[in-house]
Amino acid sequence: MTDSAQIQIPTQMNAIEIAEPGGPEALKMTQRPVPQPGPGEVLVEVAAAGVNRPDVMQRQGAYAPPPGASDLPGLEMAGRIVACGDGVESFRIGDQVCALVTGGGYAEYCVAPAAQCLPIPKGFSLLEGAALPETFFTVWSNVFDRGGLEPGQKLLVHGGSSGIGTTAIQMVSALGGEVYVTAGSEEKCRFCEELGAKRAINYKSQDFVEAIKEETGKEGVDVVLDMVGGSYIPRNIDCLKPEGRLVFIAFLGGPKAEVNFGKVMMKRLTITGSTLRARDVTFKAAIAAALQSRVWPLLDQGRVKPVIHSRFPLAQASEAHALMESSTHIGKIMLDVRSES
């Protein structure tokens, strides 16, 4: 660790732990030792952290951290670097960064691989910066890398008003794509269209397959980004044009469905999916580099910005999780770890 003497770092910190698998009340404030950065890592004094669906799944006992990861929830955070491990050359103590992490974000201090850190965009608060990593890494990796979306092509995203959805709408639109989404209320649909979606479909009152056919002249879309699964799987296949790509990132409606693979063959479709948390640093570093090159200039210019629904003090993490589970929010739910964020 280099230059650590420049900043006074306590030995203990406040953090939110999962006392035992269960409901939002399972999240408890605790004291933990401040972690130490290893080679290639930085220690961040956390100002804010994002709340994401995988955090909820971990709290419920359905998504264990990968080996070697912190047991504390929290996959994204932002703050000030207060110590650097050996070999870190891309950042210095005092730099403000946001980072994708495998856990530990719900705490006053968090260790992150330097290669997974990105600078806070111009004009952004640390709270806004903390709202970026999880959804931006996920959308880039799955829509552009795995899904191969190119300028001029069409994307359908389920859960358009979620953090993933609001990120995909802005990022894809800014990079020359056309975005269609589903959402669960007229209010959410209006918001998505105002954000840049060409059409937002209320899945409670409309058949999204028919709506996509209507919007695209029966042609379909190039890529579907799905976090629902279940009964949506065969319907997603119906929404895709020939050579289309179906990309799964979650299965809120279940991982199983009956599928007519004759349609997959006739349309020459690609069905794929991924999880990001357990991938190695090299893989995530490549996504970080692509984001800094292609997307961070859009953030610096104010053309793309995270949609933040609400913020809670760290001690109210259980209330933040209850809101996440209600699905009444639009955009990101954040934890305010330090008041200056």
C-alpha positions in Angstrom: 0.0 0.0 0.0 1.4 3.4 -1.0 0.9 6.9 0.5 -1.6 5.6 3.1 -0.1 7.9 5.7 -1.4 11.0 3.9 -5.0 10.3 5.0 -6.1 9.1 8.4 -8.0 5.8 8.0 -9.9 4.4 11.0 -9.7 0.7 11.9 -13.4 0.2 12.1 -16.3 1.3 9.9 -20.1 1.2 9.8 -21.6 -1.3 7.4 -24.8 -3.1 6.5 -24.7 -6.9 6.9 -27.3 -9.6 6.2 -27.9 -11.0 9.6 -29.7 -14.0 8.1 -31.5 -14.7 4.9 -35.0 -13.0 4.9 -36.9 -9.9 4.2 -35.7 -6.3 4.3 -35.5 -6.4 8.1 -32.6 -8.9 7.7 -30.3 -5.9 6.9 -28.6 -4.7 10.1 -26.1 -2.0 10.8 -22.8 -3.4 12.2 -19.2 -2.5 12.8 -16.6 -4.2 10.6 -12.8 -3.8 10.2 -11.9 -1.4 7.4 -10.7 -3.6 4.5 -7.1 -3.3 3.1 -6.4 -3.0 -0.6 -4.3 -5.7 -2.1 -2.1 -5.4 -5.3 -4.0 -3.6 -8.0 -6.7 -2.5 -5.7 -7.8 0.8 -4.1 -9.6 1.6 -0.9 -12.5 4.0 -1.4 -14.1 6.1 1.4 -17.6 5.5 0.2 -20.0 8.5 -0.3 -22.9 6.6 -1.8 -23.8 3.1 -3.0 -26.5 1.8 -5.4 -29.2 -0.7 -4.5 -29.8 -3.4 -7.1 -31.9 -6.5 -7.6 -28.9 -8.8 -7.0 -28.6 -7.2 -3.5 -32.2 -8.2 -2.8 -31.6 -11.8 -4.1 -28.5 -12.0 -1.9 -30.4 -10.9 1.2 -33.1 -13.5 0.4 -30.4 -16.2 0.3 -30.7 -16.8 -3.4 -27.5 -15.2 -4.7 -24.4 -16.0 -2.8 -21.3 -13.9 -3.2 -18.6 -15.5 -5.4 -15.5 -17.0 -3.6 -13.3 -14.3 -2.1 -15.9 -11.6 -2.3 -17.2 -9.6 0.7 -20.3 -11.0 2.4 -21.6 -7.4 2.6 -24.1 -6.4 0.0 -23.5 -3.7 -2.5 -22.2 -4.0 -6.1 -21.5 -0.4 -6.9 -20.3 2.7 -5.0 -18.5 6.0 -5.4 -16.3 8.0 -3.2 -12.7 9.2 -2.6 -9.6 6.9 -2.9 -7.8 6.9 0.4 -5.2 4.2 -0.2 -3.7 2.4 -3.1 -2.4 -1.2 -3.2 0.9 -2.1 -4.9 1.0 -1.6 -8.7 -1.9 0.9 -8.9 -0.8 3.6 -11.4 -4.1 4.7 -13.0 -5.4 6.5 -9.9 -4.0 8.5 -7.0 -5.1 9.1 -3.4 -7.7 11.8 -3.4 -9.2 10.9 -6.8 -13.0 10.6 -6.9 -14.2 7.4 -8.6 -17.1 5.1 -9.0 -16.5 1.4 -9.1 -18.2 -2.0 -9.8 -17.4 -4.4 -7.0 -18.3 -8.0 -6.1 -19.7 -6.9 -2.7 -19.1 -4.6 0.2 -20.6 -1.4 -1.2 -23.0 -0.9 1.8 -20.2 0.4 4.0 -18.2 3.4 4.8 -15.1 1.9 3.1 -14.9 -0.5 0.2 -12.0 -2.1 -1.7 -12.2 -2.2 -5.5 -9.9 -3.3 -8.3 -8.4 -0.2 -9.8 -9.2 -1.6 -13.3 -13.0 -1.5 -12.4 -12.9 2.1 -11.3 -14.0 5.0 -13.5 -13.7 8.8 -12.9 -16.7 10.7 -11.8 -18.1 12.4 -14.9 -18.0 16.2 -15.2 -20.6 17.9 -13.1 -21.7 14.7 -11.4 -22.2 14.4 -7.7 -20.7 11.3 -6.0 -24.3 10.0 -5.5 -24.9 10.3 -9.2 -21.6 8.6 -9.9 -22.5 5.7 -7.6 -25.6 5.2 -9.7 -23.6 4.3 -12.8 -21.5 1.1 -12.6 -23.9 -1.8 -12.1 -26.3 -0.8 -14.9 -23.8 0.7 -17.3 -21.5 -2.3 -17.1 -24.5 -4.6 -17.5 -26.0 -2.8 -20.4 -22.7 -2.4 -22.3 -21.7 -6.1 -21.8 -25.1 -7.5 -22.7 -26.6 -5.2 -25.3 -23.4 -4.2 -27.2 -20.9 -7.0 -26.5 -23.1 -10.1 -26.3 -26.1 -8.7 -28.2 -24.0 -7.0 -30.9 -26.4 -4.0 -31.2 -25.2 -1.6 -33.9 -26.3 1.9 -34.8 -29.6 1.9 -36.6 -30.7 -1.4 -35.0 -33.7 -1.9 -32.7 -33.7 -3.0 -29.0 -36.5 -4.2 -26.8 -35.9 -3.9 -23.1 -38.3 -5.4 -20.5 -38.5 -3.3 -17.3 -38.0 0.0 -19.0 -38.4 2.1 -15.9 -35.8 0.1 -13.9 -32.2 1.2 -13.5 -31.2 -1.2 -16.3 -34.1 0.1 -18.5 -33.5 3.8 -18.0 -29.8 3.3 -18.7 -30.4 1.2 -21.8 -32.9 3.8 -23.2 -30.4 6.6 -22.9 -27.2 4.8 -23.9 -28.7 3.0 -26.9 -30.4 6.2 -28.1 -27.3 8.3 -27.8 -25.3 5.7 -29.7 -27.7 5.6 -32.6 -30.1 2.7 -31.8 -33.8 2.6 -31.4 -35.3 1.5 -28.1 -38.7 -0.1 -27.3 -39.6 -1.0 -23.7 -42.2 -2.6 -21.5 -43.3 -1.1 -18.2 -46.1 -1.7 -15.7 -48.1 1.6 -15.7 -49.0 4.5 -17.9 -46.9 6.8 -15.7 -43.8 4.6 -16.2 -44.5 4.3 -20.0 -44.8 8.1 -20.3 -41.5 8.6 -18.4 -39.7 6.1 -20.6 -40.9 7.8 -23.8 -39.9 11.2 -22.5 -36.5 9.7 -21.7 -36.0 8.6 -25.3 -37.9 5.3 -25.9 -39.6 5.2 -29.3 -42.5 3.2 -27.7 -43.2 2.1 -24.2 -45.7 -0.7 -23.9 -47.8 -1.2 -20.8 -47.6 -5.0 -20.4 -50.6 -5.0 -18.1 -53.0 -3.7 -20.7 -51.2 -4.4 -24.1 -49.7 -7.4 -25.8 -46.1 -6.4 -26.3 -45.6 -8.9 -29.1 -48.4 -7.3 -31.2 -47.2 -3.8 -30.2 -43.7 -4.6 -31.5 -45.0 -6.0 -34.7 -47.1 -2.9 -35.2 -44.2 -0.5 -34.5 -41.7 -2.3 -36.7 -44.0 -3.2 -39.6 -44.1 -6.9 -38.5 -40.3 -7.0 -38.9 -39.3 -7.3 -35.3 -36.4 -6.0 -33.3 -32.7 -7.0 -33.5 -32.0 -7.5 -29.8 -34.2 -8.3 -26.8 -32.7 -7.7 -23.3 -34.8 -9.7 -20.9 -34.8 -9.8 -17.1 -38.2 -11.5 -16.8 -37.9 -15.0 -18.4 -40.7 -17.4 -17.8 -43.7 -16.9 -20.1 -41.8 -14.0 -21.8 -39.3 -16.4 -23.4 -41.4 -17.6 -26.3 -42.9 -14.2 -26.8 -39.4 -12.7 -27.0 -38.6 -15.1 -29.8 -41.7 -13.9 -31.6 -40.5 -10.3 -31.3 -37.1 -10.9 -32.9 -36.4 -10.4 -36.6 -34.2 -12.9 -38.5 -30.6 -13.0 -37.1 -31.9 -11.5 -33.9 -30.4 -11.9 -30.5 -32.1 -12.7 -27.2 -30.0 -11.9 -24.1 -31.0 -12.9 -20.6 -29.7 -11.1 -17.5 -32.2 -12.3 -14.9 -35.3 -14.5 -14.5 -37.8 -12.6 -12.3 -40.6 -14.7 -13.8 -38.7 -18.0 -13.6 -35.9 -19.7 -15.7 -38.1 -22.2 -17.5 -40.4 -22.1 -20.5 -41.7 -24.2 -23.4 -40.1 -23.0 -26.6 -40.7 -23.8 -30.2 -37.1 -24.1 -31.4 -38.3 -24.4 -35.0 -38.7 -20.6 -34.9 -35.2 -20.2 -33.5 -33.9 -22.2 -36.5 -36.0 -20.6 -39.1 -35.0 -17.1 -37.9 -31.4 -18.1 -37.3 -31.6 -16.6 -33.8 -29.0 -16.4 -31.1 -30.0 -17.0 -27.5 -27.5 -16.1 -24.8 -27.2 -14.6 -21.4 -24.7 -13.7 -18.7 -24.1 -12.9 -15.1 -21.4 -10.2 -14.3 -20.6 -10.5 -10.6 -18.5 -13.7 -10.8 -16.5 -12.6 -13.9 -12.8 -11.9 -13.4 -11.1 -8.5 -13.2 -9.7 -8.7 -16.7 -13.2 -9.2 -18.2 -14.7 -6.3 -16.2 -11.6 -4.1 -16.9 -12.4 -4.5 -20.7 -15.9 -3.3 -20.1 -14.6 -0.3 -18.0 -12.2 0.7 -20.8 -15.0 0.5 -23.4 -17.3 2.6 -21.2 -14.6 5.2 -20.6 -14.0 5.5 -24.4 -17.5 5.3 -25.7 -20.0 6.3 -23.0 -18.2 8.5 -20.5 -17.9 11.3 -23.1 -21.7 11.2 -23.3 -21.9 11.6 -19.5 -19.4 14.4 -19.5 -21.5 16.2 -22.2 -24.7 15.7 -20.2 -26.3 13.6 -23.0 -26.8 10.6 -20.6 -27.5 10.8 -16.9 -28.7 8.3 -14.3 -32.3 8.5 -13.3 -32.4 8.5 -9.5 -35.7 7.8 -7.8 -34.8 8.2 -4.2 -32.0 8.2 -1.6 -31.8 6.7 1.8 -29.3 7.0 4.6 -27.1 3.9 5.0 -29.0 3.0 8.2 -32.2 2.8 6.3 -31.0 0.1 3.8 -34.0 -2.1 4.8 -36.4 0.7 3.7 -34.5 1.0 0.4 -34.9 -2.8 -0.2 -38.6 -2.6 0.6 -39.0 0.0 -2.1 -37.0 -2.0 -4.6 -39.3 -5.0 -3.9 -42.4 -2.9 -4.4 -41.4 -2.1 -8.0 -43.1 1.3 -7.7 -39.8 3.2 -8.4 -38.6 4.7 -11.6 -34.8 4.5 -12.0 -32.2 4.0 -9.3 -32.5 3.7 -5.5 -29.4 4.9 -3.7 -27.8 4.7 -0.2 -26.4 8.0 1.0 -23.4 6.8 3.0 -21.9 10.3 3.7 -23.9 13.6 3.6 -21.5 15.3 1.2 -22.5 12.9 -1.7 
